[in-house]
Every structure is written in C-alpha cells, then in structure tokens.
Amino acid sequence: MESASYKQAWERPETLEQLNRRIHDGVPVDELKARAENRRDVCFHELFPYAAPARGAKVLELGQGVGWIMEAMLDAFHIEEIVGLDISANMIARASERRHDTRASYVLYDGLRVPLGDDEFDNVYSIACIQHIEKHHAFLVMKELARVLKPGGHATFHLLSVHHRRPPTRTFEEECWRHVNNSDVHWHHYYSFDELFVLLSQELGVTDLDIKYRGSSFWVHFSKGTPNRFHDDGLEREYFPNRDLPATIRVPASTNLATT
C-alpha cells in the first residue's frame, strides 16, 4: 500500500549535488557539516545531555537524508552501529555515496511500518524530518519508533511549532494550497505543546517525557518502561487545562473538556 503522497518530493532520482542544494534550505554545502553539528549539540548537549548515546550504543535515525547528522553523530559519540531509516532509496544511495563508514547502514521502509525488531535500539532520534510527514502517518511512525526502542533507551525528536515562520513570499492560504496540490515540494506540518503532550504521554504511553521549546521548534525526549511518566514533574502542569492562559480563552476549572 502506498503510504502517502508526501513521499513524492523525496523519492525522485537526483544527484548528491542536486539533493544538497534542494533539501537543505539553500545552505551552502561547505556549511552543512557545521549546521549538522549544531543540531546534534542542541539536542544531545544543550537540551537532553542525559540522552546522549553511550559507548557501544546501537542508534537509529529517522530520515537521515544524505547523512550529514549521522556523520556528526559518529564523529561525536562512540557508537557501535547507526542505522538510517528512510522512505527514499535515492536518499540512501546518496548518503552511502557521500560518506562510507562501516558502522553505518540503511533501511528502506514504506513510511508506515518499520521493518526492524522490537526493543532493538539504545537511541532513536530524528531531526528536521517529522515536520515533512502527514500527521496521521507521523503518529504511526512515532509509535513504531517507540516499539523498536529498548526499554530505558532514549528517543529524541525535533518538530516545528505552530509559531514557525512560513516564507514571507507566501500567505498561509497559499501554503495550504501547496499542500493540497502537492506540487512536489517540501510539506511542513506544525505542532503545539498540547497535541504532543496528549499524543505521547496518553496515546503512546511513553515515559520520561520531556518537551522543550527552542526558537520555533519543539524538541522532545521520551523513553519507555521507566518509572516516571515525565522527566520533570513540572511538565504536566504545562498541559492545557491548567496553563495560565489569557483571560479571554481561559477554560473554567469546572469545564469537562472530554464532553465539550
């Protein structure tokens, strides 16, 4: 079964040079290594240092593209094995072309079901990928990534928030029509704190959930099978019904949101 039309923008055959130019927001090739290292450091040094891969870890990256962040991970951590998971055979081929490392391998999947075993990886991460996946597919992918994560392991995701600025040359309506017509472009899907909280803590039932906001992005950590639902108990108090909202939209304490 074809998983989604969003795949079209990523599956077409292109050279490594064409992909580097198209999928990296116009950033010059000689700056891509530094950008990948910065994103790695934001995730594993600044925001979630407790989630950094340990020596000998087996790691999975969702949507490795042509492998810049995968390379940055191998340079920084004593990883035993890292697997890139992608919907595009061309991306996998170009990543292999760009850098060969015996610790790295790749798995092609259909965008819905991950062909890997349960409880297989110490670390699972994804940066600047899930934003391009239709939300109902993204939820199923998150569920699959939680499945392949070892109990007590660390999953870290980057997602765009609703405050992310669209290109100033397009209105939001124009952006919506681009999605509807799927004109072979990168789609963007935006998240709020509340939906991430509900999807991860309630629907997926992950543990040690941590959601941090930086710039116009959410950075998320979770584990599974650990004693604590949240990495910080203060996270639950940020959930919508208890948040200090402006008076014009504040929800009365007596309101039963489940029935409204």
Number of C-alpha atoms within 10 A of each C-alpha: 5 8 13 13 12 20 21 15 16 21 14 12 14 14 12 17 11 10 17 20 14 14 15 14 8 9 13 11 12 8 9 15 15 14 16 19 19 15 17 19 18 15 22 17 14 11 18 18 12 12 20 21 22 15 10 12 18 21 26 28 26 22 22 25 27 23 23 19 23 24 21 19 22 16 11 13 14 14 18 16 17 24 19 23 23 24 22 22 17 21 27 23 16 20 22 16 12 14 13 11 11 8 12 20 16 19 17 16 16 15 20 20 14 19 13 15 11 14 16 17 25 23 25 28 20 21 20 17 20 23 20 21 20 17 15 9 16 18 19 16 19 18 20 18 24 25 19 21 24 21 18 17 23 25 28 23 21 22 24 24 20 15 12 14 10 12 9 7 6 10 10 12 9 11 14 14 11 15 19 10 9 15 13 15 17 19 19 20 18 17 17 14 16 12 12 17 20 14 15 20 19 11 12 16 17 22 22 20 24 23 21 14 15 12 9 13 20 20 21 23 26 26 28 23 14 14 9 14 21 20 15 12 13 10 15 16 11 14 15 16 16 13 12 13 11 8 7 6 8 13 17 10 9 6 10 10 10 5 5 5
